[in-house]
Amino acid sequence: MMRYICLFVMISISWIPNGHALTPERPNFYEYQAKIVILNNKHYFESLVYEIKHAKVSLYISMYLFKITKNPKNSVVIIVNELIKARKRGVDVKLLLEKSGFNRTLNSENQKVAKKLRQNKISVCFDSLKTQTHTKVIVIDGYLSFIGSHNLSASALHWNNEISVLVKSKPIAKKILKNLRKIKGNRCFQ
């Protein structure tokens, strides 16, 4: 079982009930009590697959790059298959992906995974060409949030030095989703 470390998380976001301003001089900085797991490199993949398998209600993903391959043992293919299984269990699975005005390779990779997921009745949206969405965020069941540097690609999950966190907090998950709903072109999380 993962060890959770109880920390105060400082997030530079606008006001949310239950958040407490750090100082009167910095009214837009709030602290929240949350349980956090630091996920270095491959630990992200292991934790993400575990949490997807145990999702009960919702899985909302906003990702800059989601790159699938044909190799069934590829970590991203495993994640896609777990998302499809979650959808079949009745979990509400929705994705927001980047649509670039200049990076055709990124668009091609994101379109490939979107096609596969849509074939399995998973809602996939793209942001507006006027917006660059560089997020790497996954919110599960309204209280678990994966936030950090990991894209969903084999290189990010196995070879790159990446760091992300798993945050267990309803107020933080709620605020993340609120911010994602404001992204131009995002119709998925409405």
Backbone bond lengths (Angstrom), bond angles and torsions (degrees), N, CA, C in turn:
res aa  C-N    CA-C-N  psi(-1)  N-CA   C-N-CA  omega(-1)  CA-C   N-CA-C  phi
1 M - - - 1.454 - - 1.523 109.05 -
2 M 1.314 115.48 140.90 1.463 120.06 -179.53 1.516 110.64 -68.02
3 R 1.297 114.83 144.38 1.464 118.98 173.65 1.516 108.13 -90.54
4 Y 1.285 114.80 131.52 1.459 120.60 176.88 1.520 108.93 -102.03
5 I 1.278 116.18 137.28 1.454 122.78 177.82 1.512 107.60 -107.37
6 C 1.299 116.50 125.29 1.459 120.29 -179.60 1.528 108.35 -83.26
7 L 1.286 116.82 118.97 1.463 122.85 -178.23 1.522 109.59 -136.44
8 F 1.294 115.54 161.99 1.450 119.71 168.84 1.517 106.66 -92.95
9 V 1.325 115.55 125.38 1.449 121.13 -176.60 1.518 108.69 -100.31
10 M 1.307 116.05 124.29 1.455 120.15 175.51 1.517 107.52 -97.34
11 I 1.313 115.34 123.45 1.447 119.71 179.53 1.517 107.50 -128.92
12 S 1.299 116.28 128.76 1.456 121.54 179.43 1.520 108.82 -84.41
13 I 1.331 115.27 84.60 1.449 122.10 -179.46 1.520 108.18 -140.38
14 S 1.306 115.97 166.04 1.456 118.98 -178.28 1.519 111.50 -71.89
15 W 1.304 117.07 172.54 1.458 124.26 -171.82 1.516 112.83 -57.75
16 I 1.303 115.51 142.43 1.454 122.59 175.40 1.518 107.12 -144.62
17 P 1.332 119.40 140.88 1.461 119.52 177.27 1.521 110.57 -56.25
18 N 1.286 117.02 145.59 1.469 126.09 -178.06 1.520 113.36 80.76
19 G 1.339 118.45 -7.57 1.455 120.35 174.49 1.515 108.62 -86.00
20 H 1.302 117.22 150.28 1.458 121.22 -178.90 1.517 108.69 -122.16
21 A 1.340 116.92 126.96 1.455 120.88 179.16 1.518 109.64 -61.23
22 L 1.318 116.26 137.05 1.463 120.21 179.40 1.515 111.34 -69.08
23 T 1.314 116.02 -46.33 1.465 120.30 178.67 1.525 108.33 -148.59
24 P 1.337 117.12 156.63 1.471 119.16 176.42 1.527 111.80 -63.42
25 E 1.341 117.37 -27.21 1.463 121.15 -179.09 1.530 111.94 -74.33
26 R 1.332 117.08 -21.53 1.463 121.41 -178.23 1.529 109.11 -124.90
27 P 1.332 117.25 69.14 1.468 120.34 -172.10 1.525 114.69 -67.49
28 N 1.327 119.88 -17.34 1.461 121.09 -179.00 1.523 113.21 -94.87
29 F 1.313 117.77 5.97 1.457 122.04 176.34 1.519 107.65 -106.62
30 Y 1.320 115.97 124.82 1.456 120.81 -177.27 1.508 109.84 -125.91
31 E 1.304 115.06 153.16 1.458 119.70 175.48 1.518 108.68 -115.31
32 Y 1.315 114.22 146.21 1.453 121.79 179.92 1.515 107.75 -134.04
33 Q 1.272 115.20 146.82 1.452 118.03 173.18 1.527 106.56 -87.46
34 A 1.326 116.08 130.35 1.460 120.42 -177.63 1.515 109.28 -152.63
35 K 1.308 114.56 158.70 1.465 120.38 171.14 1.518 106.65 -96.68
36 I 1.335 115.45 133.92 1.464 120.87 -174.31 1.520 110.18 -131.08
37 V 1.337 114.75 139.49 1.460 121.22 171.12 1.520 106.47 -120.52
38 I 1.311 116.87 126.98 1.464 121.22 176.06 1.526 107.41 -84.35
39 L 1.330 115.15 128.18 1.462 121.22 -175.59 1.528 109.99 -116.56
40 N 1.312 115.74 100.00 1.456 120.99 177.30 1.519 109.92 -87.26
41 N 1.308 115.67 138.62 1.455 123.13 169.87 1.525 113.23 44.00
42 K 1.327 119.40 -118.83 1.468 122.25 -172.39 1.528 113.76 -71.30
43 H 1.315 119.02 -14.50 1.464 120.76 179.02 1.532 111.48 -65.01
44 Y 1.320 116.00 -25.74 1.458 120.95 176.73 1.530 109.77 -61.50
45 F 1.322 116.27 -50.39 1.469 121.41 -179.31 1.519 111.24 -58.24
46 E 1.316 116.99 -48.08 1.465 121.16 -178.75 1.527 111.28 -60.71
47 S 1.311 116.85 -44.84 1.467 121.42 -179.41 1.526 111.31 -68.15
48 L 1.334 116.24 -41.61 1.458 119.96 -179.22 1.524 111.53 -63.33
49 V 1.312 117.62 -46.25 1.462 120.69 179.58 1.534 110.24 -61.34
50 Y 1.320 116.57 -42.54 1.468 120.51 178.56 1.529 110.79 -58.74
51 E 1.328 117.02 -47.72 1.462 120.87 -176.77 1.531 112.08 -70.62
52 I 1.328 118.16 -35.10 1.469 120.32 175.68 1.524 109.62 -62.86
53 K 1.330 116.68 -43.42 1.471 120.88 179.97 1.530 112.00 -62.00
54 H 1.330 116.88 -26.51 1.465 121.01 -177.41 1.528 113.42 -104.22
55 A 1.336 117.48 4.55 1.470 120.78 178.50 1.523 109.47 -64.05
56 K 1.325 115.44 140.07 1.463 120.40 -177.24 1.532 113.31 -115.27
57 V 1.332 117.57 -31.48 1.465 120.32 -171.29 1.534 112.38 -120.27
58 S 1.331 116.90 -54.51 1.463 119.62 -172.18 1.522 112.80 -147.98
59 L 1.331 113.84 151.28 1.465 123.38 175.92 1.523 106.83 -139.56
60 Y 1.337 117.39 105.81 1.456 121.14 -179.43 1.528 108.27 -114.13
61 I 1.325 115.14 125.26 1.464 121.30 -174.29 1.523 109.32 -123.01
62 S 1.320 116.43 132.37 1.451 122.51 169.92 1.524 106.11 -124.55
63 M 1.337 115.74 115.51 1.460 119.67 -170.59 1.525 110.19 -137.44
64 Y 1.318 115.51 137.09 1.462 121.48 176.79 1.529 110.14 -69.29
65 L 1.329 117.08 -50.81 1.467 121.87 -179.22 1.517 109.89 -130.25
66 F 1.322 115.89 129.11 1.464 123.14 177.00 1.523 104.89 -131.10
67 K 1.333 116.18 98.05 1.466 121.87 -170.22 1.525 111.11 -110.97
68 I 1.324 115.71 112.38 1.458 122.61 -178.48 1.535 109.83 -99.79
69 T 1.327 115.82 153.00 1.467 120.99 174.05 1.522 108.39 -124.99
70 K 1.323 116.19 178.61 1.468 120.46 178.82 1.527 112.55 -88.32
71 N 1.311 117.35 -11.12 1.464 121.36 -178.65 1.531 109.59 -72.42
72 P 1.344 118.69 116.87 1.471 120.68 -176.59 1.529 114.03 -66.16
73 K 1.334 117.91 -15.31 1.464 121.36 178.66 1.525 112.28 -93.13
74 N 1.330 116.42 -5.11 1.457 121.11 179.04 1.527 109.59 -63.58
75 S 1.316 116.33 137.48 1.465 121.02 -176.44 1.527 113.15 -58.44
76 V 1.315 117.90 -36.33 1.464 120.01 -179.50 1.532 110.21 -71.55
77 V 1.321 117.33 -35.86 1.467 120.74 175.68 1.530 109.40 -63.37
78 I 1.315 116.68 -39.29 1.470 120.76 177.02 1.531 110.34 -61.52
79 I 1.324 116.89 -43.73 1.466 121.03 178.40 1.530 110.22 -62.54
80 V 1.329 117.51 -45.81 1.466 121.01 178.81 1.528 110.16 -58.84
81 N 1.316 116.77 -45.17 1.466 120.00 179.65 1.525 111.89 -63.11
82 E 1.325 117.50 -36.75 1.468 120.75 177.68 1.530 111.01 -69.86
83 L 1.334 117.56 -35.27 1.467 120.29 175.39 1.530 110.40 -63.85
84 I 1.330 116.46 -41.48 1.468 121.03 178.19 1.532 110.35 -64.18
85 K 1.321 117.18 -42.92 1.465 120.71 177.19 1.533 110.89 -62.19
86 A 1.320 116.36 -40.65 1.470 120.36 178.72 1.522 109.92 -61.97
87 R 1.322 117.15 -44.17 1.477 121.29 178.68 1.526 110.23 -59.52
88 K 1.331 116.15 -42.70 1.469 120.73 179.80 1.527 111.73 -66.73
89 R 1.344 117.50 -24.88 1.475 121.74 175.39 1.524 112.13 -79.17
90 G 1.326 116.41 -6.67 1.458 120.38 179.98 1.519 114.37 101.38
91 V 1.325 117.98 5.68 1.462 121.38 177.40 1.529 108.62 -74.18
92 D 1.324 117.19 137.04 1.461 123.15 176.71 1.526 107.87 -77.97
93 V 1.333 117.21 107.29 1.464 122.33 -176.84 1.520 108.71 -111.20
94 K 1.342 115.92 122.63 1.466 121.46 -179.27 1.522 109.61 -138.22
95 L 1.330 115.43 142.53 1.460 120.90 179.76 1.510 111.65 -128.43
96 L 1.323 115.29 143.02 1.458 124.02 169.77 1.515 106.38 -118.71
97 L 1.343 116.77 121.92 1.457 121.38 -178.92 1.521 110.46 -119.68
98 E 1.318 114.98 157.18 1.464 122.08 177.82 1.523 110.18 -71.93
99 K 1.330 116.07 137.55 1.462 122.73 169.08 1.514 106.04 -122.21
100 S 1.309 115.45 108.65 1.457 121.88 -172.68 1.528 111.95 -87.54
101 G 1.314 115.30 146.40 1.460 121.09 174.28 1.511 112.61 -87.25
102 F 1.341 116.90 -4.39 1.461 119.02 -176.55 1.538 114.20 -138.40
103 N 1.328 119.10 -15.24 1.465 121.58 -175.10 1.528 110.08 -107.92
104 R 1.325 116.29 91.21 1.461 121.23 -177.72 1.528 112.53 -65.56
105 T 1.313 117.43 -34.43 1.471 120.62 179.85 1.527 110.19 -64.23
106 L 1.312 116.60 -45.96 1.467 121.37 176.91 1.526 110.42 -58.02
107 N 1.326 116.60 -47.62 1.465 120.74 179.70 1.520 111.36 -59.93
108 S 1.314 117.01 -42.88 1.461 121.31 -179.23 1.526 111.27 -62.15
109 E 1.337 116.43 -45.12 1.465 120.38 179.90 1.526 111.23 -64.68
110 N 1.317 117.06 -44.70 1.466 120.51 179.82 1.536 111.37 -65.99
111 Q 1.338 117.31 -35.36 1.468 120.41 177.94 1.532 111.42 -66.87
112 K 1.340 116.95 -37.19 1.476 120.25 179.19 1.524 111.09 -60.70
113 V 1.317 116.45 -48.16 1.467 118.96 -178.53 1.524 110.45 -70.53
114 A 1.322 117.33 -34.28 1.463 120.47 177.80 1.526 110.34 -61.51
115 K 1.316 116.86 -42.99 1.467 121.16 179.31 1.527 110.67 -60.63
116 K 1.325 116.83 -46.91 1.481 121.70 -179.92 1.531 110.44 -61.25
117 L 1.320 117.44 -45.44 1.459 121.02 -177.96 1.533 111.58 -69.11
118 R 1.324 116.86 -41.31 1.469 119.95 178.64 1.532 111.53 -63.38
119 Q 1.339 116.59 -34.81 1.464 119.95 176.32 1.527 111.27 -61.39
120 N 1.332 116.16 -20.56 1.461 122.05 179.99 1.527 111.83 -109.06
121 K 1.334 115.47 26.67 1.467 123.27 173.75 1.527 114.53 62.00
122 I 1.337 115.52 32.72 1.461 121.12 175.03 1.523 108.06 -102.86
123 S 1.326 116.67 130.89 1.452 122.69 -178.66 1.534 110.39 -74.68
124 V 1.342 115.41 124.70 1.464 121.04 178.10 1.522 108.05 -129.03
125 C 1.320 116.32 128.05 1.463 122.94 177.17 1.520 109.19 -121.64
126 F 1.310 114.71 159.71 1.459 121.46 175.31 1.517 108.42 -120.85
127 D 1.332 115.58 147.78 1.459 119.12 177.19 1.522 109.55 -72.14
128 S 1.303 116.74 173.64 1.456 123.49 178.13 1.527 109.63 -71.78
129 L 1.324 116.26 148.89 1.470 119.84 174.85 1.522 111.49 -61.97
130 K 1.324 117.36 -20.20 1.463 121.94 179.90 1.527 111.89 -83.36
131 T 1.330 117.05 -1.21 1.458 122.07 -177.13 1.521 109.01 -126.69
132 Q 1.313 117.47 138.18 1.460 120.21 171.51 1.522 107.73 -107.67
133 T 1.316 116.12 117.18 1.458 121.84 -178.65 1.520 107.95 -104.46
134 H 1.311 116.21 103.22 1.463 122.34 -175.78 1.530 111.49 -101.60
135 T 1.317 116.44 20.65 1.464 120.85 -177.04 1.522 111.66 -72.37
136 K 1.309 114.19 153.19 1.463 123.23 171.26 1.525 105.10 -136.07
137 V 1.342 115.43 79.54 1.460 121.75 -171.37 1.523 109.58 -132.77
138 I 1.322 115.75 137.39 1.459 121.80 174.62 1.523 106.96 -134.47
139 V 1.335 116.73 125.85 1.467 121.74 178.58 1.529 107.55 -115.97
140 I 1.316 115.81 123.74 1.468 121.87 -177.00 1.525 109.36 -117.20
141 D 1.323 114.80 128.43 1.470 123.22 174.84 1.533 114.03 54.63
142 G 1.322 116.97 25.48 1.455 120.92 174.10 1.511 116.16 72.47
143 Y 1.347 117.80 10.61 1.467 118.17 178.22 1.532 114.08 -147.19
144 L 1.304 119.20 -15.89 1.466 121.40 177.39 1.525 108.85 -103.64
145 S 1.338 116.84 125.49 1.467 120.67 -179.39 1.516 110.15 -127.13
146 F 1.328 115.66 123.26 1.456 121.96 171.13 1.520 106.12 -94.54
147 I 1.329 117.04 122.70 1.462 122.22 -176.87 1.517 107.83 -136.64
148 G 1.319 117.59 134.54 1.459 118.17 175.90 1.505 114.00 161.68
149 S 1.332 115.06 -147.68 1.459 120.45 -172.87 1.522 113.95 -97.87
150 H 1.318 118.95 -8.91 1.464 121.59 -176.15 1.531 113.05 -72.34
151 N 1.325 117.18 118.25 1.452 121.63 161.82 1.520 106.64 -79.66
152 L 1.315 117.58 169.29 1.456 120.20 173.89 1.530 107.68 -96.03
153 S 1.327 113.69 82.83 1.463 122.68 178.40 1.523 107.52 -145.69
154 A 1.312 116.60 154.75 1.470 120.79 -179.86 1.526 110.64 -58.85
155 S 1.331 117.39 -40.59 1.466 119.02 -178.74 1.525 111.22 -64.63
156 A 1.331 117.85 -41.57 1.468 120.25 179.32 1.520 111.56 -68.06
157 L 1.323 116.94 -35.61 1.460 120.48 -175.61 1.522 114.15 -84.71
158 H 1.344 117.78 -16.69 1.468 118.45 -175.94 1.526 115.98 -131.08
159 W 1.327 118.66 -32.60 1.463 118.61 -171.84 1.522 114.44 -111.90
160 N 1.313 117.91 -37.26 1.466 120.30 -177.79 1.524 110.93 -71.68
161 N 1.306 116.46 156.75 1.465 120.83 167.52 1.521 106.68 -85.49
162 E 1.318 115.33 111.53 1.459 122.20 -177.13 1.523 108.31 -128.04
163 I 1.313 115.47 156.66 1.465 120.01 173.74 1.529 108.89 -144.39
164 S 1.299 114.48 132.70 1.458 122.17 177.21 1.515 108.00 -139.81
165 V 1.314 115.69 173.38 1.464 120.16 176.09 1.520 108.83 -131.25
166 L 1.314 114.80 150.95 1.453 122.68 170.07 1.516 105.60 -107.25
167 V 1.322 116.10 117.37 1.464 122.19 -177.00 1.522 108.61 -109.03
168 K 1.336 115.46 127.71 1.461 120.37 177.17 1.530 107.44 -105.34
169 S 1.361 115.31 100.43 1.460 121.00 -177.36 1.521 109.30 -167.58
170 K 1.325 117.70 120.49 1.460 121.29 176.64 1.525 111.97 -63.83
171 P 1.360 119.85 -45.81 1.473 118.94 -179.22 1.532 112.83 -61.60
172 I 1.323 117.37 -37.74 1.465 119.27 179.71 1.526 110.24 -70.15
173 A 1.324 118.22 -44.24 1.465 121.31 177.94 1.527 110.68 -59.30
174 K 1.321 116.16 -41.85 1.461 121.44 179.49 1.527 110.95 -61.63
175 K 1.334 116.74 -42.90 1.460 120.99 -179.33 1.523 111.17 -68.95
176 I 1.318 117.41 -38.60 1.468 120.62 177.31 1.527 109.75 -60.26
177 L 1.326 117.04 -47.81 1.465 120.33 179.75 1.524 111.60 -62.96
178 K 1.323 116.35 -38.49 1.468 120.00 177.28 1.532 110.43 -59.81
179 N 1.330 116.84 -43.86 1.465 120.73 179.04 1.529 111.52 -67.43
180 L 1.335 117.85 -38.43 1.465 120.62 179.24 1.531 111.02 -65.43
181 R 1.305 117.29 -33.97 1.474 121.14 179.55 1.533 111.92 -64.88
182 K 1.316 117.22 -21.02 1.466 121.41 -178.74 1.518 113.05 -84.65
183 I 1.328 119.37 -7.37 1.463 122.28 -177.59 1.528 109.33 -70.94
184 K 1.326 115.63 131.48 1.472 121.21 -179.37 1.527 109.84 -59.45
185 G 1.312 115.62 132.25 1.459 121.31 177.89 1.512 113.39 91.71
186 N 1.327 117.55 -13.69 1.461 120.34 -177.99 1.524 110.63 -78.92
187 R 1.325 115.52 108.78 1.462 120.74 175.00 1.526 109.91 -107.56
188 C 1.317 117.40 -6.22 1.469 121.80 -173.16 1.518 113.33 -69.55
189 F 1.311 118.61 -44.03 1.458 121.26 -170.66 1.516 112.74 -97.10
190 Q 1.326 118.01 16.97 1.470 121.29 -177.81 1.507 111.35 -76.28
